[in-house]
Structure formats: structure tokens, C-alpha cells
Amino acid sequence: MWPVAILVGGLATRLRPMTDRIPKSLLSIAGRPFIFHQLDLLKSQGVDRVVLCVGHLGDQIRAAVGDGRSLGLAIDYSFDGAELLGTGGALKQALPLLGDEFFVLNGDSYLPCSFAPIQSAYEAAQRPALMTVLRNDNRWDKSNVLIINGELIEYDKKSPRFGMSHIDFGLYVLSSDVFLTYGESRVIDLADICHELSKNGQLAALEVSERFYEVGSPQGIRDAEEYLSRQSVNA
């Protein structure tokens, strides 16, 4: 299984003041910091290498998680530095740790899906990027992906348009080649990268059926707390 980059460097402004002094990844969800739920899920899917792309309060994350040995994982860290680089810029900086192909997971997402078919779908698509998508119809957030006959036609997170019924699920597979066109650019948004790839027919899609859970909003936290608490009871 390819390594997984987790994007945990954002400011989490929607959750302030909760995230003024603690990063979103360390918020307690179902009795433990959220990131440990993510890492357990990755381990269960056969992932053994993780790169945490950290920025805001990143030292707290490294102090809590460590090198991953206690979790059966090898965990590396890529710090933004003094300037937050955005989700795409953080990935670009982490490329030496990630290699040629890798998964990308949003730092506020818990995605109960199978990773192996996603890796296989990426390999079969023969494109530099793949986005997992979910039929959403504006249920959990604004739909931002146009799918026609199973083909991703357009992804636009910032200006979604009529006809879009799917949403990005929060898990991607990328080739390092997608960053070649960004030259010396440092601050880049992954959403912009994926939008450009979609316009050029370079972004594949795999539809998943499981709903996603996220801790980027108060309602999301409540839903994730309920789901993960049930999982803990049933384990």
C-alpha cells in the first residue's frame, strides 16, 4: 500500500475558539484525539507509512503522535514553516517523503472505506490523480463534482455549479508529477490543483457508497462522535 499524507496544518477557523490553542486533529472525539482514530483506520487498511503535513500548532501533533511505532506505523512529519503553504503547497514540500504515488487524506476526515480498490482504480485509470466521490445531492455540504456516465467532468470546490450532484469524499491518490507545473510556487491549494486537472481530463474518479465523517464543523463533530462511539462499543 502506498504512503498516506494527512493534511493537518490548517487553522480550523470554523471551530474557534476550540482550536485557538489545540489543533483540530487533537480534539477529543469518542474519548481520544481524533487523529488516533484516523491512524487506526489506516493501519486496518494495510497502510504502514504516514506523512503528517503539519503547520498550525504542529509541534503539539508531533508530541502526541510521535514516530508511530506504538501504533505499528512509520510516521514522518513535514512542517510548513513560518508561512502556511496551503494544502497543495504542503504536499509539494512533503514530496521527498512521499515518493512517486501516494494517498492524500484530509486531516478532519474519517472515511470508513476500503483503500485497496482505490489504489487499483488509480492504476487502471492511468491518470496522474484520482478523487473519491460520493453521491451527495447537497446533503452534507454543497455538491462540487460533475459526474456524467461515471466520468468526472469537472470538480470545482470554490464555485460549484448546477448539475453537480457528487462531492469530494476526502481521499485522493496523486502522482508527484501533478506538481511539476507549479514550479517555484509555494502556497498552493489542493482544490485548485484538482480543478485544473479536471478541466484537462486528468482527474479520475471512483464513487464510494459509505458516508464520510468529519470534524471540521460543530455538526460534523457531533456526527463523528456518535459514529465512533458506536464503533468503540461494537469493537
Contacts in CASP RR format, 6 or more apart in sequence:
PFRMAT RR
TARGET T0000
AUTHOR 0000-0000-0000
METHOD contacts of the structure
MODEL  1
MWPVAILVGGLATRLRPMTDRIPKSLLSIAGRPFIFHQLDLLKSQGVDRV
VLCVGHLGDQIRAAVGDGRSLGLAIDYSFDGAELLGTGGALKQALPLLGD
EFFVLNGDSYLPCSFAPIQSAYEAAQRPALMTVLRNDNRWDKSNVLIING
ELIEYDKKSPRFGMSHIDFGLYVLSSDVFLTYGESRVIDLADICHELSKN
GQLAALEVSERFYEVGSPQGIRDAEEYLSRQSVNA
1 45 0 8 1.000
1 46 0 8 1.000
1 47 0 8 1.000
1 48 0 8 1.000
1 115 0 8 1.000
1 116 0 8 1.000
1 119 0 8 1.000
2 101 0 8 1.000
2 102 0 8 1.000
2 103 0 8 1.000
2 119 0 8 1.000
2 173 0 8 1.000
3 47 0 8 1.000
3 49 0 8 1.000
3 50 0 8 1.000
3 51 0 8 1.000
3 97 0 8 1.000
3 98 0 8 1.000
3 99 0 8 1.000
3 102 0 8 1.000
3 103 0 8 1.000
4 42 0 8 1.000
4 47 0 8 1.000
4 49 0 8 1.000
4 50 0 8 1.000
4 51 0 8 1.000
4 102 0 8 1.000
4 103 0 8 1.000
4 104 0 8 1.000
4 105 0 8 1.000
5 50 0 8 1.000
5 51 0 8 1.000
5 52 0 8 1.000
5 53 0 8 1.000
5 91 0 8 1.000
5 94 0 8 1.000
5 98 0 8 1.000
5 102 0 8 1.000
5 103 0 8 1.000
5 104 0 8 1.000
5 105 0 8 1.000
6 35 0 8 1.000
6 38 0 8 1.000
6 50 0 8 1.000
6 51 0 8 1.000
6 52 0 8 1.000
6 53 0 8 1.000
6 105 0 8 1.000
6 106 0 8 1.000
6 107 0 8 1.000
7 53 0 8 1.000
7 87 0 8 1.000
7 90 0 8 1.000
7 91 0 8 1.000
7 104 0 8 1.000
7 105 0 8 1.000
7 106 0 8 1.000
7 107 0 8 1.000
7 190 0 8 1.000
8 23 0 8 1.000
8 24 0 8 1.000
8 25 0 8 1.000
8 35 0 8 1.000
8 52 0 8 1.000
8 53 0 8 1.000
8 54 0 8 1.000
8 55 0 8 1.000
8 58 0 8 1.000
8 61 0 8 1.000
8 107 0 8 1.000
9 23 0 8 1.000
9 53 0 8 1.000
9 54 0 8 1.000
9 55 0 8 1.000
9 56 0 8 1.000
9 58 0 8 1.000
9 80 0 8 1.000
9 84 0 8 1.000
9 90 0 8 1.000
10 23 0 8 1.000
10 24 0 8 1.000
10 55 0 8 1.000
10 56 0 8 1.000
10 84 0 8 1.000
10 86 0 8 1.000
11 19 0 8 1.000
11 56 0 8 1.000
11 84 0 8 1.000
12 18 0 8 1.000
12 19 0 8 1.000
12 23 0 8 1.000
12 24 0 8 1.000
12 56 0 8 1.000
12 108 0 8 1.000
12 216 0 8 1.000
13 19 0 8 1.000
14 216 0 8 1.000
14 217 0 8 1.000
15 24 0 8 1.000
15 27 0 8 1.000
15 216 0 8 1.000
15 217 0 8 1.000
15 218 0 8 1.000
15 221 0 8 1.000
18 27 0 8 1.000
19 27 0 8 1.000
21 57 0 8 1.000
22 57 0 8 1.000
22 60 0 8 1.000
23 56 0 8 1.000
23 57 0 8 1.000
23 58 0 8 1.000
23 60 0 8 1.000
23 61 0 8 1.000
24 34 0 8 1.000
24 107 0 8 1.000
24 108 0 8 1.000
24 215 0 8 1.000
24 216 0 8 1.000
25 33 0 8 1.000
25 34 0 8 1.000
25 35 0 8 1.000
25 38 0 8 1.000
25 61 0 8 1.000
25 107 0 8 1.000
25 108 0 8 1.000
26 33 0 8 1.000
26 34 0 8 1.000
26 35 0 8 1.000
26 60 0 8 1.000
26 61 0 8 1.000
26 64 0 8 1.000
27 33 0 8 1.000
27 34 0 8 1.000
27 215 0 8 1.000
27 221 0 8 1.000
28 34 0 8 1.000
29 37 0 8 1.000
29 215 0 8 1.000
29 221 0 8 1.000
29 224 0 8 1.000
29 225 0 8 1.000
29 228 0 8 1.000
30 37 0 8 1.000
30 224 0 8 1.000
30 225 0 8 1.000
30 228 0 8 1.000
30 229 0 8 1.000
30 231 0 8 1.000
30 232 0 8 1.000
33 64 0 8 1.000
34 108 0 8 1.000
34 110 0 8 1.000
34 215 0 8 1.000
34 224 0 8 1.000
35 61 0 8 1.000
35 64 0 8 1.000
35 65 0 8 1.000
35 107 0 8 1.000
36 65 0 8 1.000
36 71 0 8 1.000
37 110 0 8 1.000
37 228 0 8 1.000
38 105 0 8 1.000
38 107 0 8 1.000
38 109 0 8 1.000
38 110 0 8 1.000
39 50 0 8 1.000
39 65 0 8 1.000
39 68 0 8 1.000
39 71 0 8 1.000
39 73 0 8 1.000
39 75 0 8 1.000
40 71 0 8 1.000
41 110 0 8 1.000
41 111 0 8 1.000
41 112 0 8 1.000
42 50 0 8 1.000
42 73 0 8 1.000
42 105 0 8 1.000
42 115 0 8 1.000
43 71 0 8 1.000
43 72 0 8 1.000
43 73 0 8 1.000
45 114 0 8 1.000
45 115 0 8 1.000
45 116 0 8 1.000
46 115 0 8 1.000
47 73 0 8 1.000
47 103 0 8 1.000
47 115 0 8 1.000
48 72 0 8 1.000
48 73 0 8 1.000
48 74 0 8 1.000
49 73 0 8 1.000
49 74 0 8 1.000
49 75 0 8 1.000
49 76 0 8 1.000
50 68 0 8 1.000
50 73 0 8 1.000
50 74 0 8 1.000
50 75 0 8 1.000
50 76 0 8 1.000
51 75 0 8 1.000
51 76 0 8 1.000
51 77 0 8 1.000
51 78 0 8 1.000
51 94 0 8 1.000
51 97 0 8 1.000
51 98 0 8 1.000
51 102 0 8 1.000
52 61 0 8 1.000
52 62 0 8 1.000
52 65 0 8 1.000
52 75 0 8 1.000
52 76 0 8 1.000
52 77 0 8 1.000
52 78 0 8 1.000
53 78 0 8 1.000
53 80 0 8 1.000
53 87 0 8 1.000
53 90 0 8 1.000
53 91 0 8 1.000
53 93 0 8 1.000
53 94 0 8 1.000
54 61 0 8 1.000
54 62 0 8 1.000
54 77 0 8 1.000
54 78 0 8 1.000
54 79 0 8 1.000
54 80 0 8 1.000
55 79 0 8 1.000
55 80 0 8 1.000
55 81 0 8 1.000
55 84 0 8 1.000
55 90 0 8 1.000
56 84 0 8 1.000
58 79 0 8 1.000
61 77 0 8 1.000
62 77 0 8 1.000
65 75 0 8 1.000
66 75 0 8 1.000
67 74 0 8 1.000
67 75 0 8 1.000
68 74 0 8 1.000
68 75 0 8 1.000
76 97 0 8 1.000
78 90 0 8 1.000
78 93 0 8 1.000
78 94 0 8 1.000
78 97 0 8 1.000
80 86 0 8 1.000
80 90 0 8 1.000
80 93 0 8 1.000
83 186 0 8 1.000
83 187 0 8 1.000
84 187 0 8 1.000
85 92 0 8 1.000
85 93 0 8 1.000
85 186 0 8 1.000
85 187 0 8 1.000
85 188 0 8 1.000
86 187 0 8 1.000
86 188 0 8 1.000
86 189 0 8 1.000
86 190 0 8 1.000
87 188 0 8 1.000
87 189 0 8 1.000
87 190 0 8 1.000
87 191 0 8 1.000
88 179 0 8 1.000
88 188 0 8 1.000
88 189 0 8 1.000
88 190 0 8 1.000
88 193 0 8 1.000
89 185 0 8 1.000
89 186 0 8 1.000
89 187 0 8 1.000
89 188 0 8 1.000
91 98 0 8 1.000
91 104 0 8 1.000
91 174 0 8 1.000
91 179 0 8 1.000
91 190 0 8 1.000
92 179 0 8 1.000
92 182 0 8 1.000
92 185 0 8 1.000
92 186 0 8 1.000
92 188 0 8 1.000
93 186 0 8 1.000
95 176 0 8 1.000
95 179 0 8 1.000
98 176 0 8 1.000
99 176 0 8 1.000
100 175 0 8 1.000
100 176 0 8 1.000
101 122 0 8 1.000
101 173 0 8 1.000
101 174 0 8 1.000
101 175 0 8 1.000
101 176 0 8 1.000
102 173 0 8 1.000
102 174 0 8 1.000
102 176 0 8 1.000
103 115 0 8 1.000
103 118 0 8 1.000
103 119 0 8 1.000
103 171 0 8 1.000
103 172 0 8 1.000
103 173 0 8 1.000
104 171 0 8 1.000
104 172 0 8 1.000
104 173 0 8 1.000
104 174 0 8 1.000
104 190 0 8 1.000
105 111 0 8 1.000
105 170 0 8 1.000
105 171 0 8 1.000
106 170 0 8 1.000
106 171 0 8 1.000
106 214 0 8 1.000
108 214 0 8 1.000
108 215 0 8 1.000
108 216 0 8 1.000
109 169 0 8 1.000
109 170 0 8 1.000
109 171 0 8 1.000
109 212 0 8 1.000
109 213 0 8 1.000
109 214 0 8 1.000
110 212 0 8 1.000
110 213 0 8 1.000
110 214 0 8 1.000
110 215 0 8 1.000
110 224 0 8 1.000
110 227 0 8 1.000
110 228 0 8 1.000
111 132 0 8 1.000
111 169 0 8 1.000
111 170 0 8 1.000
111 171 0 8 1.000
111 210 0 8 1.000
111 212 0 8 1.000
111 213 0 8 1.000
112 210 0 8 1.000
112 213 0 8 1.000
113 132 0 8 1.000
113 169 0 8 1.000
113 171 0 8 1.000
113 208 0 8 1.000
113 210 0 8 1.000
115 171 0 8 1.000
117 206 0 8 1.000
118 130 0 8 1.000
118 132 0 8 1.000
118 171 0 8 1.000
118 173 0 8 1.000
118 206 0 8 1.000
119 173 0 8 1.000
121 130 0 8 1.000
121 204 0 8 1.000
121 206 0 8 1.000
122 130 0 8 1.000
122 173 0 8 1.000
122 204 0 8 1.000
122 206 0 8 1.000
125 204 0 8 1.000
127 201 0 8 1.000
127 202 0 8 1.000
127 203 0 8 1.000
127 204 0 8 1.000
128 174 0 8 1.000
128 175 0 8 1.000
128 177 0 8 1.000
128 178 0 8 1.000
128 197 0 8 1.000
128 202 0 8 1.000
129 172 0 8 1.000
129 173 0 8 1.000
129 174 0 8 1.000
129 175 0 8 1.000
129 178 0 8 1.000
129 193 0 8 1.000
129 194 0 8 1.000
129 197 0 8 1.000
129 202 0 8 1.000
129 203 0 8 1.000
129 204 0 8 1.000
130 172 0 8 1.000
130 173 0 8 1.000
130 203 0 8 1.000
130 204 0 8 1.000
130 205 0 8 1.000
130 206 0 8 1.000
131 145 0 8 1.000
131 152 0 8 1.000
131 155 0 8 1.000
131 168 0 8 1.000
131 169 0 8 1.000
131 172 0 8 1.000
131 194 0 8 1.000
131 203 0 8 1.000
131 204 0 8 1.000
131 205 0 8 1.000
131 206 0 8 1.000
132 168 0 8 1.000
132 169 0 8 1.000
132 170 0 8 1.000
132 171 0 8 1.000
132 172 0 8 1.000
132 205 0 8 1.000
132 206 0 8 1.000
132 207 0 8 1.000
132 208 0 8 1.000
133 145 0 8 1.000
133 147 0 8 1.000
133 152 0 8 1.000
133 166 0 8 1.000
133 167 0 8 1.000
133 168 0 8 1.000
133 169 0 8 1.000
133 205 0 8 1.000
133 206 0 8 1.000
133 207 0 8 1.000
133 208 0 8 1.000
134 166 0 8 1.000
134 167 0 8 1.000
134 169 0 8 1.000
134 207 0 8 1.000
134 208 0 8 1.000
134 209 0 8 1.000
134 210 0 8 1.000
134 211 0 8 1.000
134 212 0 8 1.000
135 165 0 8 1.000
135 166 0 8 1.000
135 207 0 8 1.000
136 143 0 8 1.000
136 165 0 8 1.000
136 166 0 8 1.000
136 167 0 8 1.000
137 143 0 8 1.000
137 165 0 8 1.000
140 167 0 8 1.000
140 211 0 8 1.000
140 212 0 8 1.000
141 167 0 8 1.000
142 160 0 8 1.000
142 167 0 8 1.000
143 160 0 8 1.000
143 163 0 8 1.000
143 164 0 8 1.000
143 165 0 8 1.000
143 166 0 8 1.000
143 167 0 8 1.000
144 155 0 8 1.000
144 156 0 8 1.000
144 157 0 8 1.000
144 160 0 8 1.000
144 164 0 8 1.000
144 166 0 8 1.000
144 167 0 8 1.000
144 168 0 8 1.000
145 152 0 8 1.000
145 154 0 8 1.000
145 155 0 8 1.000
145 164 0 8 1.000
145 165 0 8 1.000
145 166 0 8 1.000
145 167 0 8 1.000
145 168 0 8 1.000
145 205 0 8 1.000
146 152 0 8 1.000
146 153 0 8 1.000
146 154 0 8 1.000
146 155 0 8 1.000
146 161 0 8 1.000
146 163 0 8 1.000
146 164 0 8 1.000
146 165 0 8 1.000
146 166 0 8 1.000
147 153 0 8 1.000
147 165 0 8 1.000
147 166 0 8 1.000
147 205 0 8 1.000
147 207 0 8 1.000
150 205 0 8 1.000
150 207 0 8 1.000
151 205 0 8 1.000
152 198 0 8 1.000
152 201 0 8 1.000
152 203 0 8 1.000
152 204 0 8 1.000
152 205 0 8 1.000
153 198 0 8 1.000
154 161 0 8 1.000
154 164 0 8 1.000
154 195 0 8 1.000
154 198 0 8 1.000
154 199 0 8 1.000
155 168 0 8 1.000
155 194 0 8 1.000
155 195 0 8 1.000
155 197 0 8 1.000
155 198 0 8 1.000
155 203 0 8 1.000
156 164 0 8 1.000
156 195 0 8 1.000
156 198 0 8 1.000
157 168 0 8 1.000
157 191 0 8 1.000
157 194 0 8 1.000
157 195 0 8 1.000
158 191 0 8 1.000
158 195 0 8 1.000
166 205 0 8 1.000
166 207 0 8 1.000
168 194 0 8 1.000
169 208 0 8 1.000
169 212 0 8 1.000
170 212 0 8 1.000
172 190 0 8 1.000
172 194 0 8 1.000
178 193 0 8 1.000
178 197 0 8 1.000
178 202 0 8 1.000
179 193 0 8 1.000
182 188 0 8 1.000
182 193 0 8 1.000
194 203 0 8 1.000
197 203 0 8 1.000
213 220 0 8 1.000
213 223 0 8 1.000
213 224 0 8 1.000
213 227 0 8 1.000
213 228 0 8 1.000
214 220 0 8 1.000
214 224 0 8 1.000
215 221 0 8 1.000
215 224 0 8 1.000
END
